[in-house]
Amino acid sequence: MSTRAIPKPAQVLRARRAAATGLLLLAVAFAAFCLHLAIGGTPIAIGDVLATLFGAAPDARTELAILEFRLPRSVAAVLAGAGFGVAGALTQNVARNPLASPDILGVTNGAALGAVCVLAISAHTAGRSELLVLYGLPVAATVGGLLVSALVFALVWRSSLESNRLVLVGLGFSGLCAALTSWMLTLGEIYNAQQALTWLAGTINAISWADLAIAPAVIVLGLVAAALLRNQREVLALDSDTSRALGMHLGRDRVLMLGIASLLAIAATVIAGPLAFVALASGHAARLVARGTIPPVPHAALIGAIFVLLADLLAARAFPVILPAGVATAVIGAPYLIFLVIRQSKIRQRG
């Protein structure tokens, strides 16, 4: 007697597909991480890279090159990419718009303004400029990003952070911060202006373990918090009336998620500068890969890490001069943004 197969629930199939794609992304991210360590001024064999990472370096010179000089840069790329990726996923989730990113909240431009203020002021602090940049830049970037986030939230709080108003207010503050940043650049010395422009492009060149202090902990905690909010994110992806009917406090939950997104974006900006398009592309790509209603946190983090690792390799090794990683992310991300705009227009026309 033949028995008919019972179809598996769609939810189980989606979970398995998400797990499979997550494992695939993890393998790609690890391969990109090893490649990032292997390719440099003096190439190192992948086998030696793996041996060094697992505590069996072939010689002291290889161990020093990987652990002290190359590993901080690779770790910074992973952390910044993961931070921007999940920040973009959360922002798109709250705004219910695949074109949304922390940039529209003014977070990254606020952080950039704070950092550039420090670089401009350091030109007038004889003998203390290096200390000011080392300790003052991350503090000023954090304060700038948090201040802009708080102002945006305060102005749209009465509307429960309704997406259209949030985008408009965020874009206004983003433009204001960008204008103030340009003005601050005209006040600094030539060297500091060049340094600021390089940082504004987004770079992890010459980063060391000393530069990775508090920001990595903030990113890790933010990723964990975002992952724990999966159920709230799925409900928030529905329309406002349905979300309220299911017992969600829209204003509170949106502030919570956008607050986490802001902290992630600020921490990533402190590490690598305001890398363009990473948050936008990673969040949207994560949702496409997982084929779900929301971008999964692990997928967004892994795609962001892969994006920054490969972009930094392209910027640093594909040209005669070492370019900031943000140049490559912009070159890759700009066409992707155009693709998203065209795709959204076609979806609206069909609807």
Disulfide bonds with the S-S distance in Angstrom:
none
